[in-house]
Amino acid sequence: MLTIDECFELGYLLKPHGLRGAIVANFDVDEPAAYHKLKTVFLAAPAAPAKLLEYGVERVQPQAGKRVLLTLRGIARIEDAEPLRGSKLYLPLTELPELDEDQFYFHDVIGFTVVDKELGELGTVENFYELPQQDVLAMRYQGQEVLIPVVDELVSHADMEARKIFVNLPEGLLDVYLKPTSREKDEADEFNEP
């Protein structure tokens, strides 16, 4: 049985479409049309997110943006599709498209050392957060979590062999995370008063 750790999140199911079991899905990938020949998908229902259920795919119809109309084998009525609303869609990591030499998948660089052009080695990649505005890399630096926007100007490339990711941080970014806020200073002053 396939586990979530062996998969990547393709997207999620939004809502049933029509009466014949079709489902509107959001494919959270750069090129949703690249998955138009999808044969199988794995679902993690909101009620049981750790358990993956395999479904055959009958049809993928790209819609506007990242939306697609998905027809799953065995789902032929709106009543069958409704319980799947909100389910996350997964595919095995082996089905990830090949990347250009200077590109990487987020899950591949967890644990890599972050190296800044000016400051040298800073910390370790702990996570990535996919925020509505942009993706950010989470790094542990001097005991603090530091978030670095994943944009070409700041994250240049990864060296997979050396397990390092190279960045060009703007001046002062690290200070934002290390300097105590005025509220924290006030609280520290109150605590230290005789």
C-alpha positions as CSV (number, residue, x, y, z in Angstrom):
1,M,0.0,0.0,0.0
2,L,1.3,3.4,-1.0
3,T,1.9,5.9,1.8
4,I,1.7,9.8,1.7
5,D,5.5,9.9,2.2
6,E,5.9,8.1,-1.1
7,C,3.7,10.7,-2.9
8,F,3.4,14.3,-3.8
9,E,0.3,16.4,-3.5
10,L,-1.2,17.0,-6.9
11,G,-4.1,19.1,-5.7
12,Y,-7.6,18.7,-4.2
13,L,-11.2,18.1,-5.1
14,L,-13.4,21.1,-5.0
15,K,-17.0,20.0,-5.7
16,P,-19.1,17.7,-7.8
17,H,-20.0,19.0,-11.3
18,G,-23.3,17.9,-12.8
19,L,-25.3,14.8,-12.0
20,R,-23.0,12.1,-13.5
21,G,-20.2,12.1,-10.9
22,A,-17.7,14.5,-12.5
23,I,-15.7,16.5,-10.0
24,V,-14.0,19.9,-10.2
25,A,-10.4,19.6,-9.0
26,N,-7.6,22.1,-8.4
27,F,-4.3,20.8,-9.7
28,D,-1.6,22.7,-7.6
29,V,1.1,22.3,-10.2
30,D,2.7,24.7,-12.7
31,E,1.3,22.9,-15.8
32,P,-2.1,21.2,-15.1
33,A,-2.4,20.3,-18.8
34,A,0.7,18.0,-18.4
35,Y,-1.5,15.6,-16.4
36,H,-4.3,15.2,-19.1
37,K,-3.3,11.5,-19.6
38,L,-3.5,10.7,-15.9
39,K,-4.6,7.0,-15.4
40,T,-4.6,6.7,-11.6
41,V,-4.9,9.1,-8.7
42,F,-4.8,8.5,-4.9
43,L,-7.2,10.4,-2.6
44,A,-6.9,11.2,1.0
45,A,-10.4,12.0,2.3
46,P,-10.7,14.8,5.0
47,A,-12.1,12.2,7.4
48,A,-9.1,9.9,7.0
49,P,-6.2,11.9,5.7
50,A,-3.5,9.3,6.4
51,K,-5.3,6.6,4.3
52,L,-4.8,6.8,0.5
53,L,-7.6,5.3,-1.7
54,E,-6.7,4.5,-5.3
55,Y,-9.0,5.6,-8.1
56,G,-8.8,5.0,-11.9
57,V,-9.1,8.2,-13.9
58,E,-11.5,8.0,-16.9
59,R,-11.1,11.6,-18.1
60,V,-9.2,14.9,-17.3
61,Q,-10.6,18.0,-18.9
62,P,-8.5,21.2,-18.3
63,Q,-10.6,24.2,-17.3
64,A,-9.5,27.8,-16.5
65,G,-6.4,28.3,-14.5
66,K,-5.4,25.3,-12.4
67,R,-8.8,23.7,-12.4
68,V,-9.7,20.5,-14.2
69,L,-12.9,18.5,-14.5
70,L,-12.1,14.9,-13.3
71,T,-14.0,11.8,-14.0
72,L,-13.1,8.9,-11.7
73,R,-13.9,5.2,-12.3
74,G,-16.7,4.1,-10.1
75,I,-18.0,7.6,-9.4
76,A,-21.1,7.9,-11.7
77,R,-23.6,10.0,-9.7
78,I,-23.5,13.2,-7.8
79,E,-24.2,11.2,-4.6
80,D,-21.0,9.2,-5.2
81,A,-18.9,12.4,-5.8
82,E,-20.2,14.5,-2.9
83,P,-18.4,12.6,-0.1
84,L,-15.1,13.1,-1.9
85,R,-15.4,16.9,-1.7
86,G,-12.2,18.4,-0.1
87,S,-10.1,15.2,-0.6
88,K,-6.5,15.8,-1.4
89,L,-5.1,14.2,-4.6
90,Y,-1.8,12.4,-4.6
91,L,0.5,10.8,-7.1
92,P,3.6,8.6,-6.5
93,L,6.9,10.6,-6.4
94,T,8.0,8.5,-9.4
95,E,5.5,10.3,-11.5
96,L,7.0,13.8,-11.0
97,P,8.1,15.4,-14.2
98,E,11.8,15.7,-14.9
99,L,13.2,19.2,-14.1
100,D,15.8,21.4,-15.7
101,E,19.3,21.1,-14.1
102,D,18.9,24.3,-12.0
103,Q,15.5,23.4,-10.7
104,F,14.4,21.2,-7.7
105,Y,11.4,19.9,-5.9
106,F,10.8,21.2,-2.4
107,H,10.8,17.7,-0.8
108,D,14.2,17.0,-2.4
109,V,16.0,19.7,-0.4
110,I,14.6,19.3,3.1
111,G,17.7,18.9,5.3
112,F,20.0,20.7,2.8
113,T,22.4,23.4,4.2
114,V,21.4,27.0,3.2
115,V,24.5,28.9,1.9
116,D,24.3,32.7,1.4
117,K,26.5,34.4,-1.3
118,E,27.8,36.9,1.3
119,L,27.4,35.2,4.7
120,G,28.3,31.6,3.9
121,E,26.5,28.6,5.6
122,L,23.5,29.8,7.6
123,G,21.3,26.8,8.6
124,T,19.2,23.9,7.4
125,V,16.1,23.7,5.3
126,E,13.3,22.5,7.6
127,N,10.2,23.0,5.5
128,F,8.4,24.8,2.7
129,Y,5.2,26.7,3.1
130,E,2.9,27.2,0.1
131,L,1.3,30.6,0.9
132,P,-1.3,32.3,-1.3
133,Q,1.2,35.1,-2.4
134,Q,4.3,32.8,-2.9
135,D,6.1,29.8,-1.6
136,V,8.6,30.3,1.3
137,L,11.6,28.2,2.5
138,A,11.7,27.7,6.2
139,M,15.3,27.6,7.6
140,R,16.5,27.2,11.2
141,Y,19.0,30.0,11.9
142,Q,20.4,30.7,15.4
143,G,17.5,28.9,17.0
144,Q,14.9,30.9,15.0
145,E,12.8,29.9,12.1
146,V,13.6,32.2,9.1
147,L,11.3,32.4,6.1
148,I,12.9,33.0,2.7
149,P,10.6,33.7,-0.3
150,V,11.3,31.2,-3.1
151,V,11.9,33.6,-6.0
152,D,14.8,33.5,-8.5
153,E,16.3,36.7,-7.1
154,L,16.8,35.1,-3.6
155,V,17.1,31.3,-4.2
156,S,19.6,30.7,-7.0
157,H,20.1,26.9,-7.2
158,A,20.6,23.7,-5.3
159,D,23.7,21.4,-5.4
160,M,22.1,17.9,-5.0
161,E,25.4,16.2,-4.6
162,A,26.7,18.5,-1.9
163,R,23.2,18.8,-0.3
164,K,23.3,22.6,-0.4
165,I,20.9,25.3,-1.5
166,F,22.4,28.7,-2.5
167,V,20.6,32.0,-1.7
168,N,21.2,35.7,-2.1
169,L,19.5,37.2,1.0
170,P,18.7,40.9,1.1
171,E,20.6,42.9,3.7
172,G,18.7,42.9,7.0
173,L,16.5,39.9,6.4
174,L,18.1,37.8,9.1
175,D,18.0,40.7,11.6
176,V,14.2,40.8,11.3
177,Y,14.1,37.3,12.9
178,L,16.8,37.9,15.4
179,K,16.0,41.3,16.9
180,P,13.5,41.2,19.7
181,T,10.3,43.2,19.0
182,S,9.6,46.3,21.1
183,R,7.0,44.3,23.0
184,E,9.5,41.6,23.8
185,K,12.0,44.3,24.9
186,D,9.3,45.9,27.2
187,E,8.5,42.5,28.7
188,A,12.1,41.7,29.3
189,D,12.7,45.1,30.9
190,E,9.7,44.6,33.2
191,F,11.0,41.2,34.2
192,N,14.5,42.5,35.0
193,E,13.3,45.5,37.1
194,P,14.1,45.3,40.9
